[in-house]
């Protein structure tokens, strides 16, 4: 039985799809297969996905197909090694997988094969593909940083905005999205003006029928990200990049409103430390690691017993805990031991009165001199 070949073609951008790059690759690969006398079993077209990773939709489908039909296939044909992978390690790992299946990898434009020379050329080409990809990424990041430093938004538009001004530096990089800008206003109004919590804001906007562009309900995470995103106040803030500049777009909220939202996040939150059943919870500290103790009731023989313990030490089986009665009794004994004696308090009272009389006399003298 004559074995056939599989063709894999790939482009990484929509522009390449539009300019017939896939068709050019397809024709070159089919011509190569005809020259080798191989029938083409299937063609896998990867549209708009980078070769920097192997997590590609059509590549995964191709590998599944080859694994199932490996006895019927002779080779996978690509236009060039760079279309197959742009990371040397990924290329060699994929190549090793194909070798185990008994399927060759061939390039329609490059002399790669199973000979020592062919494998050397293949490895060299894979290295060149990785080098070019890293160089392109470096240039892209440099260009992006330059644009960001001038206040232009280069990422996907956040909720409430649309990407605009592509290719025209005179136009704003973001423009308000009429369909979702009202949602952003509602989130900030509820949190800042009405003083609602993030959960309450999320419930309110859901009850009012607000939805995301894809029709899904607004999640708590979306509310939280929106309230913390400085882009809505017209600022481009990227701490990891060391960038904090004024954006070139129209703010959806004024800076005062945004700052009040951040002040609420920065305010210390009340923590439920007091507990009638376990008054020493989070106050008492672990003798092993110094961490705060927690407490809970444990059931045994029909009764409930209270215990304090340290969570980290308990996970590591270093300490099982101490009974509530024992620890609280020890704490009361400590307080009794620290309680000042009556004669000590009388001495403190006398010292305080003496210092007060001296201070009063000094103030009286200062007042007389001033008069």
C-alpha positions in Angstrom: 0.0 0.0 0.0 1.3 3.4 -1.0 1.8 5.7 2.0 0.7 9.3 1.8 1.7 12.6 3.3 0.2 15.3 5.5 0.7 19.0 4.8 0.9 21.6 7.6 0.8 25.3 6.8 0.7 28.2 9.3 0.6 32.0 9.5 0.7 34.1 12.6 -1.3 37.1 11.7 -4.6 38.1 9.9 -2.6 40.1 7.4 -0.8 37.0 6.3 -4.1 35.2 5.9 -5.4 38.0 3.6 -2.3 38.2 1.4 -2.6 34.5 0.3 0.4 33.4 2.4 -1.4 30.2 3.3 -2.2 29.5 -0.4 1.5 30.0 -1.4 2.6 27.5 1.3 -0.1 25.0 0.3 0.9 25.1 -3.4 4.6 24.7 -2.6 3.9 21.7 -0.3 1.6 20.0 -2.8 4.3 20.5 -5.6 6.9 18.8 -3.3 4.5 15.9 -2.6 3.9 15.4 -6.4 7.6 15.4 -7.0 8.0 12.7 -4.3 5.0 10.7 -5.6 3.2 11.0 -2.3 -0.6 11.4 -2.3 -1.8 14.1 0.1 -4.0 12.7 2.8 -4.9 15.9 4.7 -4.0 19.6 4.9 -3.9 21.3 8.3 -4.1 25.1 8.1 -3.0 27.1 11.2 -4.5 30.6 10.9 -3.2 33.4 13.1 -1.2 31.3 15.7 2.4 31.8 16.7 5.0 29.0 16.5 6.6 30.1 19.7 4.6 27.4 21.5 3.4 23.9 20.6 -0.1 24.7 22.1 -1.6 25.3 18.7 -5.1 24.1 17.6 -4.2 22.6 14.3 -0.8 21.3 15.4 -2.6 19.4 18.1 -5.1 18.0 15.7 -2.3 17.0 13.2 -0.4 15.1 15.9 -3.6 13.3 16.9 -4.2 12.4 13.3 -0.7 11.2 12.7 -0.7 9.1 15.8 -3.9 7.4 14.7 -2.8 6.9 11.0 1.0 6.6 11.4 1.1 3.3 9.5 -0.5 5.0 6.5 1.7 8.1 6.4 5.3 8.6 5.2 5.9 12.3 6.1 4.6 15.6 7.3 5.4 18.3 4.7 5.9 22.0 5.7 6.8 25.0 3.7 9.8 25.7 5.9 11.2 24.7 9.3 10.1 28.1 10.7 6.4 27.2 9.9 6.8 24.1 12.0 8.3 25.6 15.2 10.2 28.6 16.3 11.8 27.1 19.4 14.7 24.7 19.0 13.6 22.5 21.9 10.1 22.3 20.7 11.3 21.4 17.2 13.5 18.6 18.4 10.8 17.2 20.8 8.3 17.1 18.0 10.9 15.6 15.7 11.6 12.8 18.2 7.9 12.1 18.5 7.6 11.7 14.7 10.6 9.4 14.7 9.0 7.1 17.2 5.9 6.9 15.0 8.0 6.3 11.9 6.9 9.5 10.1 9.4 11.8 8.5 9.4 15.6 8.5 10.1 17.3 5.2 10.4 21.0 4.1 9.3 22.0 0.6 12.0 24.7 0.4 14.9 23.3 2.5 17.1 20.2 2.2 16.3 18.3 5.4 16.3 14.5 5.7 17.5 11.6 7.9 21.1 11.8 6.8 23.7 13.4 9.2 24.0 16.4 6.9 20.2 16.7 6.6 19.7 16.6 10.4 22.6 19.1 10.8 20.9 21.5 8.4 17.5 21.0 10.1 18.9 21.7 13.6 20.7 24.8 12.2 17.5 26.0 10.6 15.5 25.5 13.8 18.1 27.5 15.7 17.8 30.3 13.1 14.0 30.3 13.4 14.3 30.7 17.2 16.9 33.5 16.8 14.7 35.4 14.4 11.6 34.9 16.6 13.5 36.3 19.7 14.9 39.2 17.7 11.4 40.0 16.4 10.0 39.8 19.9 12.7 42.1 21.2 12.0 44.7 18.5 8.2 44.4 19.1 8.7 45.0 22.9 11.0 48.0 22.2 8.5 49.5 19.9 5.7 48.9 22.3 7.6 50.5 25.2 8.3 53.6 23.1 4.6 53.9 22.3 3.5 53.3 25.9 6.0 56.0 27.2 4.2 58.5 25.0 0.8 57.5 26.5 -0.5 55.3 23.7 -2.5 52.2 24.7 -1.0 49.1 22.8 -3.0 46.3 24.4 -6.6 45.1 24.0 -9.0 47.8 25.0 -10.3 47.5 28.5 -14.0 47.3 29.3 -15.7 50.6 28.2 -13.3 51.4 25.5 -12.5 50.5 21.9 -9.1 50.3 20.3 -8.7 53.2 17.9 -6.0 55.3 16.1 -4.1 52.3 14.8 -1.4 53.6 12.4 -2.3 57.2 13.2 -0.4 58.7 16.2 -2.5 61.8 16.1 -5.7 60.0 17.0 -6.3 58.7 20.6 -5.4 55.1 21.0 -8.7 54.4 22.9 -12.2 55.7 22.3 -15.2 55.3 24.6 -17.4 52.3 23.7 -21.1 53.5 23.9 -22.2 50.0 24.6 -20.2 49.5 27.7 -19.1 52.9 29.0 -22.3 53.1 31.0 -21.4 49.9 32.8 -18.0 51.4 33.9 -19.9 54.5 35.2 -22.3 52.4 37.1 -19.5 50.4 38.8 -17.7 53.6 40.0 -20.9 55.3 41.1 -22.0 52.3 43.2 -18.5 51.9 44.8 -17.5 55.6 45.3 -20.7 57.6 45.4 -23.0 55.1 47.2 -20.3 53.4 49.3 -21.3 49.9 48.3 -18.9 46.9 48.6 -17.6 45.2 45.5 -20.1 42.3 46.0 -23.0 44.8 46.4 -21.9 46.6 43.2 -21.8 43.4 41.3 -25.3 42.4 42.5 -26.7 45.8 41.7 -25.4 46.0 38.1 -26.5 42.4 37.5 -30.0 43.3 38.7 -30.1 46.3 36.4 -29.5 44.0 33.4 -25.9 45.0 32.6 -24.0 42.4 30.6 -20.5 42.1 29.1 -20.0 42.4 25.3 -20.2 38.6 25.0 -23.5 38.5 26.8 -22.2 37.0 30.0 -23.1 38.5 33.4 -20.6 40.9 35.0 -18.4 38.9 37.5 -17.0 40.1 40.8 -13.5 39.9 39.2 -14.5 42.3 36.5 -15.8 44.8 39.0 -12.6 44.6 41.0 -10.3 45.0 38.0 -12.4 47.9 36.7 -12.2 49.8 40.0 -8.4 49.4 40.1 -7.6 50.2 36.5 -6.0 53.7 36.2 -6.9 53.7 32.5 -10.4 54.9 33.4 -8.9 58.0 34.9 -6.9 58.6 31.8 -3.6 57.2 33.1 -1.4 54.6 31.7 0.1 52.9 34.7 2.3 49.8 34.3 4.5 49.2 37.4 6.2 46.2 35.9 7.4 48.3 33.0 8.2 51.3 35.2 5.7 53.5 33.3 3.1 55.9 34.7 2.1 58.6 32.3 -1.0 60.5 31.1 -2.8 58.6 28.4 -3.9 60.1 25.1 -7.5 59.1 25.5 -10.6 60.5 27.2 -11.1 59.4 30.8 -14.4 57.8 31.7 -14.2 58.9 35.4 -12.5 62.0 36.9 -9.3 61.6 38.8 -10.9 62.5 42.1 -13.4 59.7 41.8 -10.7 57.2 40.9 -8.5 58.3 43.8 -11.4 57.9 46.3 -11.9 54.3 45.0 -8.2 53.6 45.6 -8.4 55.2 49.1 -11.2 52.7 50.0 -9.0 49.8 49.0 -6.0 51.2 50.9 -8.1 51.7 54.1 -7.5 49.0 56.8 -10.3 46.5 56.8 -11.9 45.5 60.0 -11.0 41.9 61.0 -13.2 39.8 63.1 -10.6 39.1 65.8 -13.0 39.1 68.7 -14.8 35.9 69.4 -16.9 35.2 72.5 -16.0 31.5 72.4 -12.3 32.0 71.8 -11.2 35.4 73.1 -7.5 34.6 72.6 -7.9 33.7 68.9 -5.2 35.6 66.8 -4.0 37.2 70.0 -2.1 34.3 71.5 1.0 33.2 69.5 2.5 29.9 68.7 5.6 29.0 70.6 7.0 27.1 67.7 6.7 29.5 64.8 5.3 32.7 66.4 2.2 32.7 64.2 -1.3 33.6 65.5 -3.4 30.8 67.0 -6.9 29.9 65.8 -9.6 28.1 67.7 -12.5 25.8 67.2 -14.8 23.3 69.0 -14.0 19.6 68.6 -16.7 16.9 69.3 -15.9 13.9 71.4 -18.1 11.4 73.2 -21.1 13.5 72.8 -19.5 16.7 74.1 -17.8 19.6 72.5 -14.3 20.6 73.6 -12.5 23.9 72.7 -8.9 23.9 71.4 -6.4 26.5 70.2 -3.8 25.5 67.6 -1.5 26.9 65.0 -2.5 26.0 61.4 1.1 25.8 59.8 2.4 23.7 62.7 -0.6 21.4 62.6 -0.1 20.8 58.9 3.5 19.8 59.5 2.5 17.7 62.5 4.8 19.7 64.8 2.1 20.6 67.4 -1.5 19.4 67.9 -2.7 22.3 70.0 -3.8 23.1 73.5 -7.2 23.0 75.2 -9.2 26.2 75.5 -9.6 25.7 79.3 -5.9 25.3 79.9 -4.7 28.2 77.7 -7.3 30.7 79.0 -6.5 29.6 82.6 -2.8 30.2 82.0 -3.6 33.6 80.5 -5.7 34.6 83.6 -2.8 33.5 85.8 -0.5 35.7 83.7 -2.8 38.7 84.2 -2.9 38.1 87.9 0.9 38.0 88.0 1.1 41.2 86.1 -1.5 43.0 88.2 0.3 45.8 90.2 0.3 45.6 94.0 -1.7 48.3 96.0 1.4 49.9 97.4 2.9 50.2 93.9 -0.2 52.0 92.6 -0.1 54.3 95.6 3.5 55.2 94.7 2.6 55.8 91.1 -0.3 58.1 92.2 2.1 60.1 94.4 4.6 60.5 91.6 2.0 61.6 89.1 0.6 64.2 91.5 4.1 65.5 92.2 4.9 65.8 88.5 1.6 67.6 87.9 2.3 70.1 90.7 5.7 70.8 89.3 4.2 71.3 85.8 1.4 73.5 87.2 4.0 75.7 89.0 6.1 76.0 85.9 3.1 77.0 83.8 2.0 79.6 86.4 5.5 81.1 86.3 5.5 81.3 82.5 2.1 83.0 82.5 3.3 85.6 85.1 6.4 86.4 83.0 4.3 86.8 79.8 1.8 89.1 81.6 
